[in-house]
Amino acid sequence: MTPLSRKPHFLLLPLPEQGHITPMLSLASRLAAQGCIVTFVKADKAPPYEATLNEEKHEYAETQEGPISPADAEPHLQFRTLPRLSGGASSRPIDPGSSLVDVLKHTVASLEERQGMVEKMVQDSRESETPIMCIVCDAFLCCWVINVAKRQAIQATMLVACAAFAFYMPFSAKLGKSEDGEDAYRTFIGGLMQSENARSEEGRKQLAGVSSWYMRQWEGMEEASHILVNSFKHLESFILGSLQASKLNFQFIGPCLPTWEDRDNVRNTKGDIMAKQAGCLHTEEHACLTWLDQQAKRSVLLVSFGSEAILEAEQVQEFAMGIEASGYGYLWVVRANAPLHNMPPDDFQERTRNVGMCASWVPQRKVLQHEAIGGFLTHCGWNSTLESVVYGVPMLCFPMNADQFLNAVMIHKHWKVGLKLGTSRNVVVSRGEVEEALKTLMGSHDLRQRAVDLQKVAESALLESQDTLASFVEDITRQPCLSLV
């Protein structure tokens, strides 16, 4: 087999967070469907208060393929694990009260200290018929993955787990290219900090420290062979000129959906099985789909605030009362590891038991496709935003941190497929506001029509993304061999 006729072997390395694993797993399925060999690497992560493990730092070879039955296996896709290290960041418990910035720093540091394991995987693959040719890493891991790739004479590619505008505008602020970028950067970092004192002297110092750390993670990104974005051009047409001028090789590969949903759109659990293999912590409850079958068309509001957000008890109460007053049904997702006060009140659940359901986690893409769903009360994480666009579901925006604020602006001001709740951060949205917004969201013909129109564009983009991904694979295959450093 000649080098150009052989499909490349990719090593995929996501940040071990649900919102970052999801797009990387979808990419893995797409690459494997094209005949590429894909090694998906998940990193063991210390949950809160867990005792330190005993692995030694030099045991880089202690990686293993995840167990999976032949019936559930995906051709060309294998899973490997990076174990935690004794005494390192990866084995230290994470304080549940930590800020998002501290959690992110801890997670990134725990992966960087295990880069020797990743490098050994690349080295060991040279003994096989399909040596690893490219590492695709999360953007937050770029600064050290680029160096690993250089040392091993292979390509390095970044996958951006947010929108192109949410990634590039802060980056342009670093380069001093735009005031919009500076504003976006402050919004992004301020959201990560969740700080009310950002304008104070102490707040400015904190912001500067976070900004410096954040920019460090992107060091070397100019040397990435490609920067893959799970989005599509029509969705972000306003940023295309800036991306082109940056001279960075941005490639839109979205909407990137897993191939097992192409093959079977009914009640299968393949997605849940693969997500578990990839390191996702939450188990999907498919019973909600049967419950939705019994509800009227467009009568149910999906309520989900993602895999990390924690709401104040007062806000949960106001959401519950507003939803009840609206008269619409609901499917409310509350993670099993969320604080008890994030669960809707018992008396509310009792009063609404005929029109509402609570679940700890759901197959969100399948739920959004269901005809009973009429709207989505969302934190505006990028995966949720993109999935809502793909399935034509109007959104009620309640952003809480990071890029979610930028996404919310795009949803209700630019794309006009949703409404935004509240006027400022850290202010409780009243039940009256919730009721009014929900009635508008579920009842607006214009809002729904715009969502359907954008859905049609997304369907066309899905076909185009397959060609883009095929070109990416060809680029990697044709890249000349580098010299070992």
C-alpha positions in Angstrom: 0.0 0.0 0.0 1.5 3.4 -1.0 1.6 6.2 1.5 -1.0 8.2 -0.4 -3.5 5.2 -0.6 -3.2 4.5 3.1 -5.6 6.4 5.4 -3.8 8.1 8.3 -3.9 7.1 12.0 -5.1 10.0 14.2 -4.7 10.3 18.0 -7.5 12.4 19.4 -6.9 14.1 22.8 -9.9 16.1 24.2 -10.1 18.0 27.5 -11.8 15.6 29.9 -15.0 17.7 30.2 -18.3 16.8 28.7 -18.6 19.8 26.5 -15.2 19.1 25.0 -15.5 15.3 24.8 -18.7 15.5 22.8 -17.4 17.2 19.6 -14.1 15.3 19.7 -16.0 12.0 19.9 -18.2 13.1 16.9 -15.0 13.9 15.0 -13.6 10.5 15.9 -16.7 8.8 14.4 -16.4 10.8 11.2 -12.8 10.1 10.7 -13.3 6.4 11.4 -16.2 6.3 8.9 -13.7 7.5 6.3 -11.5 4.5 7.0 -8.9 6.3 9.2 -7.6 4.6 12.2 -8.5 6.6 15.3 -7.1 6.3 18.8 -9.3 8.3 21.2 -7.5 9.1 24.4 -9.4 9.8 27.6 -7.7 11.1 30.7 -8.7 9.8 34.1 -9.8 12.7 36.2 -9.8 13.0 40.0 -13.4 13.7 41.2 -13.9 15.8 44.3 -12.6 14.3 47.5 -11.3 11.1 45.9 -8.2 9.6 47.5 -4.9 9.9 45.7 -4.0 6.9 43.5 -0.7 5.1 43.5 0.4 5.1 39.9 4.1 6.2 39.5 5.1 9.0 37.2 7.4 6.8 35.2 4.7 4.3 34.3 3.9 6.0 31.0 3.1 2.6 29.4 0.2 2.1 31.7 -2.4 3.0 29.1 -5.1 0.5 28.1 -7.8 0.0 25.6 -11.2 0.6 27.0 -13.3 -2.6 27.3 -16.0 -2.8 24.7 -18.0 -5.7 23.3 -17.5 -6.6 19.6 -21.2 -5.8 18.9 -20.8 -2.3 20.2 -17.4 -1.6 18.7 -16.9 0.9 15.9 -14.6 -0.2 13.1 -11.2 1.7 13.1 -12.0 3.4 16.5 -10.2 2.4 19.6 -10.0 3.9 23.1 -7.0 4.4 25.4 -6.7 5.7 28.9 -4.2 8.1 30.5 -4.0 7.0 34.2 -3.5 9.5 36.9 -0.1 10.1 38.5 0.7 9.8 42.1 1.5 13.2 43.6 0.5 15.1 40.4 -2.4 17.4 39.6 -4.3 14.5 38.1 -4.6 12.7 41.4 -5.3 15.7 43.7 -9.0 16.1 44.5 -10.8 19.0 43.0 -12.5 21.2 45.6 -16.2 21.3 44.6 -16.2 25.0 45.5 -13.5 25.9 43.0 -14.1 28.5 40.3 -14.4 27.5 36.7 -11.0 29.0 36.1 -9.4 26.9 38.9 -11.1 23.7 37.7 -9.9 24.5 34.1 -6.3 25.1 35.3 -6.3 21.9 37.3 -7.6 19.9 34.4 -5.1 21.3 31.9 -2.2 20.9 34.3 -3.2 17.3 34.9 -3.0 16.5 31.2 0.2 18.4 30.6 2.0 16.4 33.3 1.0 13.2 31.4 2.4 14.3 28.0 5.1 11.6 28.3 2.3 9.0 28.0 1.0 10.6 24.9 4.4 10.7 23.4 5.0 7.0 24.2 1.8 6.1 22.4 3.1 7.8 19.3 6.5 6.1 19.6 4.9 2.7 20.2 2.7 3.1 17.1 5.8 3.1 14.9 6.0 -0.6 15.6 2.6 -1.2 13.9 1.5 -1.1 10.3 -0.4 2.2 11.0 1.8 4.6 12.9 0.2 7.7 14.3 0.5 10.6 11.7 -1.4 13.4 13.5 -2.5 14.4 17.0 -5.8 16.3 17.1 -6.0 18.1 20.5 -8.3 20.4 22.3 -7.3 24.0 21.8 -6.5 24.3 25.5 -3.8 21.6 25.1 -2.1 23.2 22.1 0.9 24.6 23.8 2.5 21.3 24.7 0.9 19.0 22.1 2.6 21.1 19.4 6.0 20.3 21.0 5.2 16.6 21.3 4.3 16.5 17.6 7.5 18.3 16.7 9.6 15.9 18.7 7.9 12.9 17.1 7.9 14.4 13.6 4.1 14.2 13.1 1.4 16.7 12.5 -0.6 18.5 15.2 -4.2 19.8 14.7 -6.5 21.8 17.0 -10.2 21.2 17.6 -12.0 24.3 18.9 -14.9 23.3 21.2 -16.6 26.6 20.8 -17.7 28.8 17.9 -15.1 30.4 15.6 -16.1 33.9 16.7 -15.9 33.0 20.4 -12.4 31.6 19.8 -11.0 34.1 17.3 -12.3 37.4 18.8 -10.4 36.9 22.1 -7.4 35.8 20.1 -7.5 38.9 18.0 -7.5 41.0 21.2 -4.2 39.3 22.1 -2.8 40.4 18.7 -4.2 43.9 19.2 -6.3 43.7 16.1 -9.8 44.7 17.2 -11.8 46.5 19.9 -14.5 43.9 19.3 -12.0 41.2 20.2 -11.1 43.0 23.4 -14.7 43.3 24.4 -15.3 39.6 23.6 -12.2 38.7 25.5 -13.4 40.5 28.6 -16.8 38.9 28.3 -15.3 35.4 27.9 -12.7 35.7 30.7 -15.2 37.5 32.9 -17.6 34.6 32.4 -15.0 32.1 33.4 -14.2 34.0 36.5 -17.8 34.4 37.5 -16.7 37.5 39.3 -18.8 40.4 40.5 -15.8 42.6 41.2 -14.2 42.6 37.8 -14.1 46.4 37.8 -12.3 46.6 41.1 -8.6 46.8 41.4 -8.5 43.2 42.7 -10.8 42.2 40.0 -8.6 43.7 37.3 -5.6 41.8 38.8 -7.5 38.6 38.7 -8.5 39.3 35.1 -5.0 40.0 34.0 -3.8 36.7 35.7 -6.4 34.6 34.0 -5.8 36.3 30.6 -2.1 35.6 30.8 -2.7 31.9 31.6 -5.4 31.6 29.0 -3.2 33.0 26.2 -0.4 30.7 27.2 -2.5 27.7 26.2 -2.6 29.0 22.6 1.2 29.3 22.3 2.3 27.6 19.1 -1.1 27.5 17.6 0.3 29.1 14.4 2.2 25.8 13.9 -0.9 23.7 13.9 -1.6 22.1 10.5 -5.3 22.9 10.8 -7.7 24.5 13.3 -10.9 22.5 13.1 -14.1 24.3 14.2 -17.4 22.5 14.9 -19.5 25.1 13.1 -20.5 26.2 9.6 -19.7 29.2 7.5 -23.2 30.6 7.1 -23.6 30.6 10.9 -20.5 32.8 11.3 -20.3 34.6 8.0 -19.3 37.9 9.7 -16.0 36.4 11.0 -14.8 34.7 7.8 -12.8 37.7 6.5 -10.9 38.0 9.8 -10.2 34.2 9.9 -8.8 34.4 6.3 -6.6 37.4 7.2 -5.2 35.6 10.2 -3.3 33.2 8.0 -4.3 30.4 10.3 -5.7 27.3 8.6 -9.3 27.4 10.0 -11.6 24.6 8.6 -15.3 24.5 9.4 -16.3 20.8 9.9 -19.7 21.3 11.5 -22.3 20.5 12.3 -20.2 17.4 13.3 -22.6 14.7 14.4 -21.6 11.1 15.3 -22.1 8.6 12.5 -24.1 6.2 14.6 -26.9 8.7 14.6 -26.8 8.7 10.8 -27.2 4.9 10.7 -30.0 4.6 13.3 -32.2 7.5 14.4 -34.4 5.5 16.7 -34.1 4.4 20.3 -30.6 3.0 20.3 -28.0 3.4 23.1 -24.9 3.4 20.9 -24.2 7.0 21.6 -24.4 6.4 25.4 -22.0 3.4 25.1 -19.5 5.4 23.1 -19.7 8.4 25.4 -18.9 6.2 28.3 -15.9 4.8 26.5 -14.8 8.4 25.8 -14.9 9.4 29.5 -18.3 11.1 29.8 -19.7 10.7 33.3 -23.4 10.9 32.8 -25.7 8.1 31.8 -28.5 8.9 29.4 -32.1 8.1 30.4 -33.9 7.0 27.3 -37.2 6.6 29.1 -37.8 10.3 28.5 -38.3 9.5 24.8 -41.2 7.2 25.6 -42.6 9.9 27.8 -42.3 12.5 25.0 -44.2 10.2 22.7 -47.3 10.8 24.9 -47.1 14.6 24.8 -48.7 16.9 22.3 -46.6 18.4 19.4 -44.5 21.4 20.5 -45.9 21.4 24.0 -42.8 20.6 26.0 -39.9 22.8 27.0 -36.5 21.1 27.3 -34.7 22.6 30.4 -31.0 21.8 30.7 -28.1 23.9 31.9 -25.3 21.6 30.8 -22.7 19.5 32.5 -21.2 22.0 34.9 -23.5 24.9 35.8 -24.9 25.3 39.3 -28.0 27.5 39.8 -29.0 29.4 42.9 -32.0 27.8 44.7 -34.0 31.0 44.3 -33.5 30.9 40.5 -34.6 27.3 40.3 -37.7 28.2 42.2 -38.5 31.1 39.8 -37.9 28.9 36.8 -40.3 26.3 38.2 -43.0 28.8 39.0 -42.7 30.5 35.7 -42.9 27.3 33.7 -45.9 26.1 35.7 -47.7 29.5 35.1 -47.0 29.2 31.4 -49.1 26.0 31.1 -46.5 24.3 29.0 -45.0 20.9 29.8 -41.3 20.4 30.6 -38.5 17.9 30.5 -36.1 19.2 33.1 -32.5 17.8 33.2 -30.7 17.9 36.6 -27.4 16.1 36.8 -27.0 13.4 39.3 -23.9 15.2 40.7 -25.6 18.6 41.0 -26.5 20.1 44.4 -29.9 19.1 45.7 -31.2 22.6 45.5 -30.8 22.4 41.7 -33.7 19.9 41.6 -37.1 21.5 41.0 -39.2 21.7 44.3 -41.1 18.5 45.2 -44.4 20.3 45.4 -43.9 21.8 41.9 -43.2 18.3 40.6 -46.3 16.9 42.2 -48.5 19.6 40.8 -47.1 19.2 37.3 -46.6 15.4 37.3 -49.0 15.0 34.3 -47.1 17.4 32.1 -43.6 17.3 33.4 -40.7 15.0 33.8 -37.3 15.3 35.5 -34.2 13.3 34.4 -30.6 13.2 35.4 -29.3 13.2 31.8 -30.9 12.7 28.4 -29.9 11.8 24.8 -30.2 15.5 24.0 -29.9 15.3 20.2 -32.7 12.7 20.1 -34.8 14.8 22.5 -34.4 18.0 20.3 -35.5 16.0 17.3 -38.7 14.9 19.0 -41.9 16.6 17.7 -43.1 17.2 21.3 -40.3 19.7 21.9 -41.3 23.3 21.3 -38.4 25.1 22.9 -35.1 24.8 24.8 -34.3 26.7 28.0 -30.5 26.5 27.7 -27.2 27.8 29.2 -26.1 28.4 25.6 -23.1 26.1 25.7 -21.8 25.6 22.2 -22.9 22.0 21.8 -26.4 22.8 22.9 -26.6 25.9 20.7 -25.4 24.1 17.6 -27.7 21.1 18.2 -30.7 23.4 18.6 -29.8 25.1 15.3 -29.4 21.7 13.6 -32.9 20.5 14.8 -34.7 23.8 14.4 -35.6 24.4 18.1 -36.0 28.0 19.3 -33.9 28.8 22.4 -34.6 30.6 25.7 -31.1 31.8 26.7 -29.8 31.8 30.2 -26.0 32.0 29.9 -23.9 31.6 33.0 -20.2 31.6 32.1 -17.4 31.6 29.5 -18.5 31.8 25.8 -22.1 31.2 26.7 -22.7 35.0 26.9 -21.3 35.5 23.4 -23.4 32.6 22.1 -26.6 34.1 23.6 -26.0 37.4 21.8 -25.7 35.5 18.5 -28.8 33.5 19.2 -31.2 36.3 20.0 -29.6 39.3 18.1 -27.8 37.9 15.1 -29.6 34.6 14.1 -32.8 35.7 15.9 -33.8 32.1 16.8 -34.2 32.7 20.5 -34.9 35.1 23.4 -32.6 36.1 26.2 -33.7 35.9 29.8 -32.6 38.6 32.3 -30.9 42.0 31.8 -27.7 41.4 33.7 -25.5 38.7 35.2 -26.1 37.6 38.8 -29.6 39.0 38.9 -32.4 36.5 39.5 -34.9 36.3 36.7 -38.5 36.4 38.1 -41.2 33.9 37.5 -43.2 36.6 35.6 -40.3 37.1 33.2 -39.9 33.4 32.7 -43.7 32.9 32.0 -43.8 35.8 29.5 -40.7 34.8 27.7 -41.8 31.1 27.5 -45.2 32.0 26.1 -43.5 34.1 23.4 -40.9 31.5 22.6 -43.4 28.6 22.3 -46.1 30.7 20.5 -44.1 32.8 18.1 -44.5 31.7 14.4 -41.8 34.1 13.2 -39.3 32.8 15.8 -40.0 29.2 14.8 -39.9 29.9 11.1 -36.4 31.5 11.4 -35.3 28.4 13.4 -36.6 26.1 10.6 -34.9 28.3 7.9 -31.6 28.0 9.8 -32.1 24.3 10.2 -32.3 23.9 6.4 -29.0 25.8 6.1 -27.4 23.5 8.7 -28.6 20.4 6.7 -26.7 21.7 3.7 -23.7 22.5 5.8 -23.7 18.9 7.1 -23.2 17.6 3.5 -20.5 20.2 2.8 -18.6 19.3 6.1 -18.1 15.8 4.9 -16.1 17.1 1.9 -14.2 19.4 4.2 -13.3 16.5 6.5 -12.2 14.4 3.5 -9.9 17.2 2.3 -8.5 17.4 5.8 -7.7 13.7 5.8 -6.1 14.0 2.4 -4.0 17.0 3.6 -2.6 15.0 6.5 -1.9 12.0 4.3 0.0 14.1 1.9 2.0 16.0 4.5 5.8 15.3 4.0 7.4 13.4 6.8 9.1 15.6 9.4 12.5 15.1 11.0 12.6 13.8 14.5 13.8 16.5 16.9 
